[in-house]
């Protein structure tokens, strides 16, 4: 969009140009025509200037496949059209009832003088358009260079972040390996004293190893592997609470025939153990896992604790929701029923 500064500059240039031409005419051959004639002439030639630069040249070079040929044809037609318009203006301004010879408009001198005058303005128009084109080309190159620099900077930033994450990942491998080695030693020593305690350490080690490996693996795991870790988690809680732990886990279907993204079922059960009340014999917690024709149904239902040692942030359920949405978009449903005494989670997935 043209702003006011650009319009003002064009007006100043035209005023200077017209003033220069009129002064030259006055002091060479003299002014013999009314001022109205000069106004209409310059309006016509200024119109020719802008039509050629902003209509003909823009159309020929930006909207056609053969710009030079199209521009030459359009300029030729433009000269013919403006020659007739100039003759019409001249005839209208100089018509005299006492007699005026219209043959003057068909004379060779009249036609050539007007054609040369039009070529003069068209030449300036081409120079003006070329200058604008160079400015646009320079601005576009500057913009492209700027975008390339920004893109390169973003690439370098991502590479630096990747290197930082990779270094952090490699450094963090030290802690899990140290932990697993320590757990293995503790298991061997504790097992000598208590087989049950040793078994709990082994289950914990197995569960943590599965969590670590699954968190780093973007692929799916067998549903039977995920179920085995759910059972490990249940047994750990059972060993912890002993006679005050009441839970029923029902499985149905061939769990080793399908795969699932890891840690979904484990996290749901872990959330259940963390916030639920498994101590009521008359109202035991329930876990249901059914697989039928690649349709998975998983449900947990438990009493709610009156007092909870853990803050209820809901991050585990939110993370599961995001992972399910990313991997099973449109093929899953996660329903949470938070009642006064009961908490129920129902998950269905089309595997």
VEXNU-904020 format. One line per field, with one value per residue: chain; residue in three letters; z, x, y of N, C-alpha, C in turn. Coordinates in steps of 0.001 Angstrom, whole numbers. Example, Ala and Ser with C-alpha at 12.3 -4.5 7.8 and 13.67 -1.06 7.14 Angstrom:
<recs>
chain: c(A  A) $
resn: c(ala  ser) $
n.zz: c(7800  7080) $
n.xx: c(13190  12850) $
n.yy: c(-5690  -2250) $
ca.zz: c(7800  7140) $
ca.xx: c(12300  13670) $
ca.yy: c(-4500  -1060) $
c.zz: c(7800  7870) $
c.xx: c(13200  12900) $
c.yy: c(-3300  30) $
</recs>
This chain:
<recs>
chain: c(A  A  A  A  A  A  A  A  A  A  A  A  A  A  A  A  A  A  A  A  A  A  A  A  A  A  A  A  A  A  A  A  A  A  A  A  A  A  A  A  A  A  A  A  A  A  A  A  A  A  A  A  A  A  A  A  A  A  A  A  A  A  A  A  A  A  A  A  A  A  A  A  A  A  A  A  A  A  A  A  A  A  A  A  A  A  A  A  A  A  A  A  A  A  A  A  A  A  A  A  A  A  A  A  A  A  A  A  A  A  A  A  A  A  A  A  A  A  A  A  A  A  A  A  A  A  A  A  A  A  A  A  A  A  A  A  A  A  A  A  A  A  A  A  A  A  A  A  A  A  A  A  A  A  A  A  A  A  A  A  A  A  A  A  A  A  A  A  A  A  A  A  A  A  A  A  A  A  A  A  A  A  A  A  A  A  A  A  A  A  A  A  A  A  A  A  A  A  A  A  A  A  A  A  A  A  A  A  A  A  A  A  A  A  A  A  A  A  A  A  A  A  A  A  A  A  A  A  A  A  A  A  A  A  A  A  A  A  A  A  A  A  A  A  A  A  A  A  A  A  A  A  A  A  A  A  A  A  A  A  A  A  A  A  A  A  A  A  A  A  A  A  A  A  A  A  A  A  A  A  A  A  A  A  A  A  A  A  A  A  A  A  A  A  A  A  A  A  A  A  A  A  A  A  A  A  A  A  A  A  A  A  A  A  A  A  A  A  A  A  A  A  A  A  A  A  A  A  A  A  A  A  A  A  A  A  A  A  A  A  A  A  A  A  A  A  A  A  A  A  A) $
resn: c(unk  unk  unk  unk  unk  unk  unk  unk  unk  unk  unk  unk  unk  unk  unk  unk  unk  unk  unk  unk  unk  unk  unk  unk  unk  unk  unk  unk  unk  unk  unk  unk  unk  unk  unk  unk  unk  unk  unk  unk  unk  unk  unk  unk  unk  unk  unk  unk  unk  unk  unk  unk  unk  unk  unk  unk  unk  unk  unk  unk  unk  unk  unk  unk  unk  unk  unk  unk  unk  unk  unk  unk  unk  unk  unk  unk  unk  unk  unk  unk  unk  unk  unk  unk  unk  unk  unk  unk  unk  unk  unk  unk  unk  unk  unk  unk  unk  unk  unk  unk  unk  unk  unk  unk  unk  unk  unk  unk  unk  unk  unk  unk  unk  unk  unk  unk  unk  unk  unk  unk  unk  unk  unk  unk  unk  unk  unk  unk  unk  unk  unk  unk  unk  unk  unk  unk  unk  unk  unk  unk  unk  unk  unk  unk  unk  unk  unk  unk  unk  unk  unk  unk  unk  unk  unk  unk  unk  unk  unk  unk  unk  unk  unk  unk  unk  unk  unk  unk  unk  unk  unk  unk  unk  unk  unk  unk  unk  unk  unk  unk  unk  unk  unk  unk  unk  unk  unk  unk  unk  unk  unk  unk  unk  unk  unk  unk  unk  unk  unk  unk  unk  unk  unk  unk  unk  unk  unk  unk  unk  unk  unk  unk  unk  unk  unk  unk  unk  unk  unk  unk  unk  unk  unk  unk  unk  unk  unk  unk  unk  unk  unk  unk  unk  unk  unk  unk  unk  unk  unk  unk  unk  unk  unk  unk  unk  unk  unk  unk  unk  unk  unk  unk  unk  unk  unk  unk  unk  unk  unk  unk  unk  unk  unk  unk  unk  unk  unk  unk  unk  unk  unk  unk  unk  unk  unk  unk  unk  unk  unk  unk  unk  unk  unk  unk  unk  unk  unk  unk  unk  unk  unk  unk  unk  unk  unk  unk  unk  unk  unk  unk  unk  unk  unk  unk  unk  unk  unk  unk  unk  unk  unk  unk  unk  unk  unk  unk  unk  unk  unk  unk  unk  unk  unk  unk  unk  unk  unk  unk  unk  unk  unk  unk  unk  unk  unk  unk  unk  unk  unk  unk  unk  unk  unk  unk  unk  unk  unk  unk  unk  unk  unk) $
n.zz: c(0  -889  845  2440  2324  62  -1976  -1683  -2413  -5140  -6137  -5691  -7399  -9922  -9999  -10044  -12468  -14406  -14014  -14814  -17579  -18538  -17982  -19656  -22162  -22136  -22235  -24612  -27016  -26230  -24521  -25964  -25653  -23845  -20215  -19402  -21420  -20994  -18472  -19074  -20951  -19444  -17478  -19082  -19977  -17563  -16734  -18754  -18020  -15493  -16129  -17891  -16240  -13886  -14756  -17431  -17572  -15103  -15465  -17771  -16962  -14544  -14730  -17053  -19352  -21372  -21071  -22362  -25062  -24718  -23348  -25342  -27315  -25871  -25273  -27824  -28569  -26602  -27297  -29697  -28697  -26911  -28676  -30216  -28120  -27402  -29774  -29718  -27427  -28205  -30409  -29134  -27521  -29290  -31162  -33442  -34309  -36455  -38245  -38674  -39580  -39697  -40842  -39937  -37832  -38932  -40113  -40885  -39309  -36980  -35928  -35538  -33716  -31450  -30991  -30426  -28119  -26412  -26343  -25016  -22369  -21816  -21791  -19490  -17708  -17865  -16792  -14210  -13349  -13472  -11464  -9224  -9363  -8866  -6263  -4972  -5513  -4110  -1479  -1194  -1408  836  2808  2399  3013  5682  6719  6183  7858  10325  10260  10199  12675  14331  13734  14735  17402  17997  17551  19586  21803  21443  21784  24444  25708  24991  26281  28919  29080  28752  30995  32967  32769  34457  37085  37059  36442  38588  40581  39907  40166  42872  43921  43098  44651  47194  47021  46917  49417  51207  50597  51807  54405  54378  52253  51194  51442  49821  47401  47007  46574  44185  42494  42567  41348  38816  37937  37913  36049  33758  33534  32990  30553  28886  28889  27341  24896  21934  20668  20705  23247  24128  25240  27248  28525  29654  31376  33109  34560  35819  37554  39097  40418  41875  43581  45060  46509  47886  49516  51088  52523  53431  55346  55113  52569  49814  46790  43517  40549  37327  34352  30816  27684  24941  25764  24783  22111  21078  20939  22898  23819  26206  29852  30284  31424  33740  34970  35481  37382  39330  40079  41197  43427  44836  45568  46297  48491  49655  51754  52659  53244  52578  50465  48096  45937  42338  39334  35946  32992  29682  26537  23323  20064  19256  20654  23410  26816  29801  33243  36334  39724  42829  46386  47805  49585  52846  54040  52495  51744  49616  47363  45271  42248  39724  37571  36506  35230  33372  31784  30696  29192  27217  25955  24960  23223  21355  20207  19783  18458  18057  18397  20953  24300  27288  30357  33364  36496  39161  42089  45265  47142  45571  43038  39643  36716  33265  30442  26976  24024  20582  19323) $
n.xx: c(850  564  2123  1712  4097  5432  3656  3854  6543  6463  4773  6339  8531  7263  6322  8735  9826  7872  7877  10488  10371  8441  9665  11892  10595  9384  11541  12724  11061  8800  5613  2680  229  -2880  -2913  -4505  -4258  -1654  -2016  -3836  -2345  -93  -1351  -2306  151  1361  -452  50  2664  2362  526  2025  4177  3052  983  1240  4012  4256  2284  3258  5828  5442  3242  3150  4545  6297  7750  9152  8293  5517  5497  6547  4515  2326  3257  3448  718  -130  1083  -269  -2889  -2623  -1781  -4067  -5689  -4323  -4593  -7336  -7627  -6167  -7692  -10102  -9363  -8465  -10409  -12187  -14881  -14808  -13311  -11218  -8597  -8836  -7064  -4538  -4066  -3519  -1142  2309  4320  2952  2099  4548  5834  4223  4403  7152  7218  5626  7180  9344  8294  7536  10036  11187  9370  9954  12539  11958  10325  12212  13957  12293  11878  14464  14812  12771  13727  16158  15213  13770  15795  17259  15382  15163  17781  17810  15835  17112  19330  18025  16847  19161  20203  18201  18539  21121  20592  18808  20523  22383  20725  20035  22524  22977  20854  21483  23937  23103  21447  23283  24839  22956  22661  24417  23392  20995  22269  23996  22074  20669  22705  23188  20702  20696  22779  21680  19425  20596  21776  19638  17921  19038  18294  15498  13260  10953  11318  13557  12402  10675  12497  13608  11371  10898  13240  12971  10654  11486  13546  12116  10536  12492  13688  11433  10632  12575  12141  10445  8818  6213  5178  4689  1428  1294  3763  3491  1386  2609  4281  2374  1355  3656  3774  1393  1915  4052  2762  994  2756  3575  1305  108  -2143  -3990  -4699  -6713  -7575  -8742  -7773  -8600  -8115  -8533  -8391  -5981  -3137  -584  -614  -974  179  1106  1493  4045  3808  1304  -892  434  886  -1736  -2520  -586  -1356  -3795  -2978  -1643  -3432  -5760  -7926  -7228  -7884  -10337  -12128  -14733  -15270  -13450  -10757  -10863  -9506  -9797  -9036  -9517  -9323  -10429  -10661  -8654  -9556  -9155  -9995  -9766  -10057  -10188  -11213  -11813  -11996  -11948  -9368  -9687  -7811  -4922  -1609  -275  -24  -2743  -2200  -2743  -1060  -143  -2404  -2956  -647  -886  -3200  -2247  -275  -1829  -3472  -1610  -696  -2870  -4882  -8236  -8856  -9258  -10640  -10900  -12243  -13092  -14419  -15206  -16432  -18170  -17272  -16120  -13646  -13245  -11738  -11936  -10691  -10567  -9249  -8663  -6648) $
n.yy: c(-1199  2221  4819  8055  9515  8536  9330  12096  12515  11787  13775  16070  15550  15552  18173  19604  18654  19434  22187  22795  22121  23946  26400  26226  26174  28697  30484  29869  29291  30539  30925  30044  28924  28433  28069  25939  24070  23070  21856  19744  18298  17423  15914  13830  12694  11973  10068  8171  7476  6131  4106  2584  1715  508  -1093  -2226  -3134  -4518  -6492  -7829  -8824  -10168  -11807  -13295  -15734  -15028  -12355  -10170  -10142  -9813  -7367  -5647  -5777  -4744  -2154  -1053  -1052  626  3055  3628  3948  6164  8077  8564  9477  11807  13264  13607  15211  17488  18290  18877  21034  22964  23467  25474  27475  29201  27969  25281  23294  19938  18213  18584  16904  14490  14750  14036  15210  16002  13552  12178  13845  13592  10827  10546  12046  10496  8147  9202  9622  6996  5783  6975  5909  3160  3175  4051  1893  -186  611  361  -2395  -3375  -2483  -3937  -6493  -6452  -6073  -8448  -10358  -9650  -10260  -13040  -13840  -13099  -14848  -17270  -17046  -16976  -19511  -21082  -20390  -21425  -24124  -24589  -24082  -26167  -28321  -27869  -28187  -30838  -32082  -31395  -32726  -35358  -35670  -35352  -37558  -39676  -39258  -39732  -42428  -43591  -43538  -45308  -47812  -48085  -48227  -50620  -52517  -52227  -53016  -55663  -56691  -56214  -57870  -60442  -60564  -60077  -62134  -64320  -64028  -63525  -64949  -63858  -61093  -60835  -61572  -59400  -57326  -58215  -58078  -55330  -54381  -55515  -54205  -51520  -51638  -52289  -49980  -48065  -48966  -49039  -46393  -45213  -46321  -45956  -47699  -50242  -52643  -56100  -56948  -58799  -58467  -55917  -56516  -58334  -56629  -55091  -57017  -57436  -54964  -55081  -57269  -56262  -54242  -55853  -57334  -55289  -54315  -56639  -58418  -56402  -55837  -55910  -56988  -57696  -59156  -59610  -61341  -61700  -63245  -63592  -62405  -62185  -61752  -59238  -55794  -52910  -49458  -48826  -48768  -47643  -49114  -49852  -47370  -46543  -48471  -47963  -45373  -46012  -47600  -45682  -43645  -44940  -46925  -49944  -51529  -52534  -55357  -56095  -54440  -54822  -53737  -53592  -54904  -55108  -56746  -57195  -58747  -58823  -59702  -57821  -55644  -53786  -53729  -52080  -51725  -50050  -50033  -48621  -47976  -44668  -43030  -41665  -40063  -38863  -39489  -38517  -35752  -34722  -34326  -35233  -35673  -38075  -39262  -37259  -37319  -39877  -39522  -37729  -39323  -41447  -40016  -39148  -41540  -43299  -41874  -41142  -43793  -44647  -44528  -42853  -42868  -41297  -41701  -40022  -40467  -39968  -41907  -43877  -44484  -44682  -45887  -46210  -47669  -48019  -49428  -49640  -51816) $
ca.zz: c(0  -1004  1979  2119  1998  -1330  -2810  -1616  -3214  -6561  -6467  -5732  -8615  -11091  -9980  -10491  -13890  -15210  -13917  -15649  -18991  -18854  -17990  -20888  -23299  -22057  -22608  -25943  -28073  -25664  -24214  -26845  -25409  -22505  -19144  -19350  -22351  -20342  -17405  -19644  -21577  -18438  -16870  -20015  -20005  -16250  -16793  -19582  -17231  -14462  -16782  -18447  -15198  -12897  -15366  -18558  -17225  -14040  -16055  -18704  -16343  -13363  -14943  -18341  -19536  -22330  -20664  -23288  -26213  -24272  -23038  -26611  -27944  -25064  -25428  -29168  -28498  -25712  -28079  -30594  -27922  -26388  -29823  -30493  -27010  -27510  -30882  -29261  -26507  -29006  -31208  -28243  -26984  -30339  -32149  -33665  -35212  -37645  -39209  -38205  -40512  -38964  -41504  -39233  -36913  -39692  -40751  -40400  -38256  -35744  -35397  -35054  -32515  -30324  -30722  -29746  -26769  -25653  -26131  -23983  -21064  -21622  -21401  -18071  -16965  -17796  -15838  -12881  -13017  -13226  -10152  -8238  -9414  -8190  -4825  -4502  -5572  -3010  -231  -1129  -1081  2241  3616  2291  3792  7096  7057  6194  9080  11439  10173  10619  14125  14972  13587  15703  18739  18170  17688  20931  22754  21285  22419  25894  26144  24853  27369  30164  29050  28996  32390  33828  32736  35579  38261  36995  36523  39976  41361  39642  40783  44322  44202  42924  45851  48325  46860  47283  50851  51930  50335  52787  55657  54135  50843  50791  51270  48626  46244  46809  45968  42793  41767  42432  40349  37507  37588  37606  34800  32696  33397  32362  29159  28153  28741  26283  23663  21369  20104  21607  23913  24219  26337  28323  29265  30477  32423  34085  35445  36665  38610  39999  41251  42806  44582  45955  47434  48750  50523  51995  53403  53912  55566  54890  51130  49167  45382  42576  39209  36385  32988  29840  26322  24638  25953  24105  20666  20682  21561  23450  24274  27577  31086  30406  32443  34982  35599  36012  38608  40314  40563  42040  44682  45511  46109  46658  49762  49393  53061  53022  52734  51998  49220  47537  44668  41177  38080  34885  31717  28682  25152  22416  18669  19276  21395  24796  27839  31080  34212  37751  40611  44208  47349  47954  50935  53558  54182  51446  52000  48382  46765  44091  41125  38491  36460  35875  34316  32271  30886  29964  28200  26119  25219  24229  22128  20334  19536  19417  18187  17456  18603  22378  25142  28688  31180  34794  37290  40519  42956  46655  47794  44597  41927  38574  35455  32197  29223  25854  22910  19413  19023) $
ca.xx: c(0  1354  1925  1654  5432  5713  2830  4426  7772  6087  4247  7468  9308  6508  6299  10053  9978  6979  8367  11684  9994  7720  10650  12677  9749  9146  12717  13212  10084  7710  4364  1621  -1013  -3463  -2398  -5339  -3684  -522  -2541  -4399  -1256  724  -2195  -2321  1444  1559  -1255  815  3818  1985  -89  3102  5017  2346  4  1776  5255  3973  1552  4114  6970  5085  2071  3225  5726  7176  7565  9665  7397  4238  5718  6701  3189  1499  3769  3038  -711  -241  1449  -1396  -4032  -2371  -1721  -5454  -6179  -3693  -5232  -8670  -7478  -5758  -8828  -11087  -8881  -8161  -11478  -12635  -16045  -14482  -12623  -10002  -8300  -8558  -6024  -3284  -3889  -3051  138  3431  5012  2156  2099  5876  6146  3501  4964  8429  6921  5148  8340  10134  7696  7598  11418  11315  8557  10716  13628  11324  9908  13432  14458  11418  12129  15736  14592  12012  14621  17107  14490  13417  17030  17570  14447  15540  18997  17436  15157  18113  20115  17179  16728  20447  20309  17308  19161  22212  20000  18306  21672  22936  19801  20153  23774  22796  19978  22215  24921  22373  20976  24419  25235  21937  22748  25251  22549  20236  23123  24426  20917  20389  23777  22967  19530  21098  23535  20750  18597  21367  22004  18369  17305  19578  17568  14053  12961  9891  11931  14380  11496  10168  13580  13720  10221  11126  14295  12385  9708  12221  14261  11101  10157  13598  13825  10217  10586  13502  11784  9214  8017  5253  5586  3609  491  1649  4874  2912  583  3538  4732  1221  1323  4763  3377  362  2540  4817  1811  454  3775  3677  142  -173  -3551  -4848  -4687  -7752  -7683  -9005  -7275  -9183  -7581  -9248  -7892  -4598  -2435  713  -828  -1086  1143  562  2559  4358  3613  -42  -1613  1224  651  -3107  -2529  208  -2217  -4793  -2329  -1163  -4522  -6913  -8004  -7320  -7925  -11679  -12383  -16076  -15271  -12095  -10492  -10995  -8822  -10320  -8321  -10122  -8879  -11283  -10553  -7813  -10224  -8712  -10794  -9051  -10859  -9808  -12237  -11329  -12455  -11060  -8855  -10135  -6597  -3983  -254  288  -836  -3513  -1900  -3327  -108  -75  -3536  -2801  397  -1463  -4122  -1445  356  -2882  -3912  -565  -489  -4123  -5846  -9481  -9046  -9275  -11549  -10495  -13309  -12767  -15632  -14769  -17612  -17873  -16498  -15462  -12909  -13239  -11110  -12253  -9897  -10777  -8352  -8671  -5246) $
ca.yy: c(0  3437  5717  9487  10017  8187  10213  13448  12536  11782  15102  17008  15276  16009  19640  20066  18328  20273  23568  22887  22131  25195  27483  26077  26587  30142  31268  29457  29604  31315  30233  30542  28183  28665  27209  24745  23092  22418  20994  18531  17540  16731  14866  12702  12031  11334  8849  7251  7044  5152  2946  1756  1112  -303  -1992  -2993  -3829  -5495  -7616  -8563  -9486  -10939  -12656  -13976  -16571  -14360  -10954  -9167  -10086  -9244  -5951  -4923  -5667  -3834  -786  -614  -725  1780  4248  3909  4443  7495  9005  8947  10290  13131  13969  14015  16343  18639  18732  19500  22301  23941  23555  26856  27497  29968  27119  24628  22216  18691  17424  18762  15774  13324  15069  13239  15938  15966  12188  11834  14619  12991  9495  10734  12523  9333  7274  9864  9316  5542  5499  7308  4952  1910  3398  4073  523  -967  986  -288  -3836  -3630  -2297  -5099  -7654  -6310  -6323  -9871  -11080  -9370  -11036  -14448  -14022  -13029  -16097  -18333  -16896  -17403  -20965  -21641  -20198  -22402  -25438  -24659  -24154  -27527  -29213  -27689  -28813  -32290  -32498  -31282  -33815  -36609  -35727  -35590  -38944  -40565  -39099  -40335  -43880  -44037  -43749  -46563  -48988  -48190  -48656  -52031  -53305  -52195  -53843  -57060  -57052  -56257  -59063  -61625  -60576  -60153  -63439  -65272  -63835  -63653  -65190  -62934  -59773  -60922  -61571  -58034  -56552  -58655  -57512  -53898  -54204  -55845  -53141  -50304  -51850  -52202  -48571  -47335  -49382  -48655  -44932  -44838  -47016  -45399  -48769  -50872  -53887  -57079  -56690  -59729  -57863  -54847  -57161  -58908  -55551  -54757  -58030  -57130  -53831  -55554  -58108  -55394  -53622  -56909  -57602  -54131  -54175  -57982  -58760  -55231  -55563  -56708  -56590  -58775  -58868  -60571  -61229  -62514  -63065  -63956  -61128  -62212  -61641  -57831  -54896  -51666  -48557  -49252  -47995  -47086  -49881  -49776  -46064  -46539  -49263  -47227  -44284  -46670  -47968  -44481  -42820  -45748  -47655  -51380  -52189  -52973  -56707  -56161  -53652  -54916  -53065  -54479  -54600  -55976  -56648  -58075  -58569  -59571  -59240  -56611  -54571  -53855  -53058  -52087  -50964  -50106  -49456  -48729  -46986  -43519  -42836  -40457  -39259  -39253  -39001  -37963  -34679  -35127  -33438  -35755  -35636  -39384  -39425  -36296  -37822  -41011  -38958  -37184  -40421  -42148  -39147  -39109  -42829  -43954  -40805  -41605  -45234  -44961  -43748  -42889  -42294  -41235  -41474  -39669  -40358  -39583  -42955  -44729  -43889  -45675  -45514  -47163  -47418  -48927  -49129  -50512  -52064) $
c.zz: c(0  180  1529  1741  542  -2274  -2844  -2461  -4707  -6994  -6604  -7018  -9850  -11146  -10485  -11989  -14778  -15196  -14810  -17127  -19381  -18909  -19259  -22109  -23320  -22576  -23955  -27036  -27560  -25455  -25041  -26639  -24020  -21487  -19033  -20274  -21702  -19239  -17983  -20310  -20538  -17682  -17754  -19988  -18660  -16167  -17610  -18793  -16252  -15044  -17312  -17352  -14315  -13493  -16434  -18155  -16119  -14587  -16924  -17982  -15146  -13598  -16280  -18442  -20532  -22110  -21700  -24521  -25839  -23983  -24320  -27301  -27200  -25227  -26796  -29173  -27629  -26458  -29036  -29843  -27451  -27503  -30195  -29381  -27081  -28643  -30476  -28339  -27277  -29808  -30346  -27752  -28053  -31375  -32220  -34681  -36507  -38684  -38652  -39085  -39727  -39595  -40792  -38320  -37624  -40370  -40099  -39248  -36934  -35098  -34797  -33774  -31281  -29956  -29988  -28302  -25879  -25358  -25036  -22585  -20771  -21201  -19938  -17197  -16802  -16792  -14400  -12429  -12710  -11857  -9052  -8181  -8682  -6679  -4249  -4471  -4411  -1668  -73  -796  373  3163  3591  3092  5285  7550  7115  7456  10300  11465  10631  12127  14868  14893  14597  17127  19019  18342  19081  21988  22690  21978  23937  26438  26082  25970  28704  30243  29375  30452  33326  33789  33916  36774  38182  37116  37940  40851  41168  40242  42297  44709  44074  44148  47056  48252  47318  48787  51632  51769  51316  54094  55478  52638  50334  50552  50033  47355  45959  46176  44496  41955  41542  41360  38948  37026  37185  36300  33603  32460  32673  30878  28343  27940  27617  24936  23157  20758  21148  22215  23899  25421  27516  29160  30172  31636  33503  35058  36321  37830  39591  40964  42286  43929  45555  46979  48384  49864  51549  53009  53976  54091  55292  53406  50438  47739  44523  41169  38278  34981  32073  28448  26181  24621  25226  22594  20172  21422  21967  23798  25764  28639  31190  31516  33781  35710  36177  37320  39696  40905  41508  43411  45514  46220  46588  48013  49450  50670  53493  52394  52048  50681  48611  46242  43534  40026  37047  33600  30756  27301  24263  21028  18589  19920  22873  25704  29164  32046  35605  38572  42047  45084  47431  49412  51555  53763  53174  51731  50800  47856  45489  42953  39821  37315  35734  34865  33128  31272  30064  28866  26988  25288  24395  23030  21003  19527  19032  19108  17448  17691  20089  23089  26588  29507  32640  35552  38739  41380  44369  47321  46818  43523  40864  37329  34437  30938  28181  24683  21801  18961  17569) $
c.xx: c(884  1065  2006  3019  5782  4930  3419  5696  7455  5579  5375  8270  8574  6450  7626  10220  9132  7451  9594  11310  9316  8695  11491  11879  9582  10332  13308  12239  8913  6458  3250  286  -1537  -2907  -3187  -4802  -2522  -989  -3035  -3322  -477  -74  -2194  -982  1794  762  -533  1991  3439  1293  989  3885  4257  1316  656  3023  5050  3259  2461  5180  6612  3938  2075  4519  6724  7101  8015  8764  6076  4389  5836  5351  2324  1948  3382  1564  -947  69  324  -2555  -3796  -2185  -3113  -6024  -5599  -4314  -6621  -8611  -7102  -6933  -9870  -10661  -8691  -9268  -12017  -13766  -15744  -13715  -11332  -9780  -7953  -7468  -4682  -2997  -3414  -1721  1263  4160  4277  2246  3460  6226  5465  4054  6288  8229  6449  6286  9235  9610  7720  9005  11666  10527  9281  11864  13095  10936  11131  14012  13619  11681  13424  15585  13836  12897  15618  16428  14153  14650  17425  16665  14796  16800  18707  16769  16142  18966  19318  17045  18013  20631  19426  17902  20291  21679  19483  19445  22291  22048  19908  21413  23647  21948  20708  23243  24248  21890  22109  24877  24257  21966  23551  24375  21728  21113  23646  23285  20649  21464  23607  21788  19855  21879  22611  19880  19340  21572  20714  17736  17794  18810  16075  13820  11912  10456  12829  13554  10969  11233  13724  12585  10413  12179  13758  11464  10436  13003  13308  10698  11235  13696  12623  10136  11490  13132  10458  8327  7053  5845  4402  2722  799  2807  4369  2127  1475  4033  3601  1143  2479  4399  2337  995  3390  3910  1215  1447  3860  2538  -337  -1671  -4507  -4887  -5664  -7964  -7885  -8591  -7766  -8654  -8354  -8703  -6435  -3742  -1096  588  -893  -40  471  1739  2802  3947  2238  -807  -888  945  -756  -3186  -1729  -588  -3283  -4206  -1968  -2285  -5718  -6791  -8250  -7505  -9289  -11976  -13734  -16178  -13874  -11976  -10542  -10145  -9307  -9555  -8900  -9602  -9733  -11204  -9815  -8499  -9908  -9663  -10065  -9802  -10289  -10916  -11797  -12003  -11454  -10615  -9422  -8976  -5581  -2631  357  -604  -1513  -3289  -2496  -2388  -35  -1175  -3431  -1747  -103  -2386  -3363  -829  -669  -3348  -2889  -490  -1779  -5221  -7073  -9770  -9058  -10331  -11123  -11540  -12908  -14031  -15208  -16003  -17184  -16966  -15678  -14745  -12744  -12587  -11410  -11498  -10240  -9887  -8589  -7232  -5050) $
c.yy: c(1248  4352  7168  10054  9739  9100  11621  13537  12576  13161  16117  16815  15785  17535  20196  19836  19248  21724  23771  22975  23451  26374  27434  26534  28097  30936  30843  29864  30414  30473  30835  29818  28511  27659  25913  23653  22332  21447  19671  17677  16738  15672  13622  11957  11371  10034  7777  6656  5926  3927  2010  1032  137  -1259  -2869  -3788  -4864  -6718  -8471  -9380  -10358  -11919  -13385  -14758  -15986  -12848  -9930  -9023  -9426  -7756  -5128  -4730  -4668  -2381  -225  -214  502  3077  4627  4539  5877  8520  9482  9815  11705  13945  14443  15210  17606  19196  19434  20859  23375  24086  24982  26848  28262  29158  26585  23416  20939  17868  17530  17574  14510  13580  14267  13925  15868  14593  11841  12577  14024  11607  9617  11197  11362  8371  7843  9509  7808  5127  5805  6322  3617  2030  3390  2668  -348  -654  325  -1793  -4182  -3479  -3488  -6342  -7631  -6603  -7805  -10709  -10882  -10180  -12523  -14745  -13997  -14312  -17256  -18274  -17344  -18924  -21649  -21521  -21198  -23809  -25628  -24792  -25556  -28525  -29106  -28334  -30335  -32810  -32449  -32418  -35148  -36762  -36022  -37035  -39916  -40477  -39789  -41854  -44419  -44386  -45028  -47805  -49200  -48702  -50147  -52936  -53372  -53076  -55335  -57547  -57189  -57512  -60317  -61725  -60771  -61526  -64500  -65211  -64093  -63802  -64215  -61549  -59754  -60893  -60172  -57142  -56910  -58083  -56018  -53622  -54459  -54739  -51860  -50443  -51732  -50747  -47782  -47669  -48935  -47160  -44464  -45430  -46472  -46466  -49325  -52134  -54840  -56751  -57603  -59186  -56752  -55437  -57767  -57851  -55040  -55735  -57838  -56011  -54251  -56369  -57304  -54727  -54659  -57266  -56480  -54110  -55506  -58211  -57597  -54846  -56510  -56183  -57836  -58339  -59979  -60292  -62167  -62213  -63465  -62695  -61072  -62059  -60199  -57018  -53585  -50759  -48821  -48244  -47342  -47794  -49823  -48474  -45963  -47314  -48563  -46072  -44817  -47014  -46746  -43731  -43628  -46417  -49123  -52185  -52684  -54331  -56807  -55380  -53672  -54118  -54094  -53961  -55603  -55696  -57675  -57714  -59463  -58938  -57895  -55407  -54736  -53080  -53223  -51186  -51161  -49430  -49684  -47684  -45842  -43396  -41573  -39496  -39778  -38633  -38304  -36855  -35169  -34143  -33905  -35788  -36967  -39599  -38470  -36773  -39002  -40514  -38425  -38301  -41194  -41332  -39119  -40398  -43454  -42928  -41345  -43077  -45605  -44109  -43944  -42135  -42375  -40852  -41267  -39423  -39992  -40603  -43801  -43917  -44970  -45085  -46614  -46742  -48476  -48461  -50140  -50690  -52463) $
</recs>
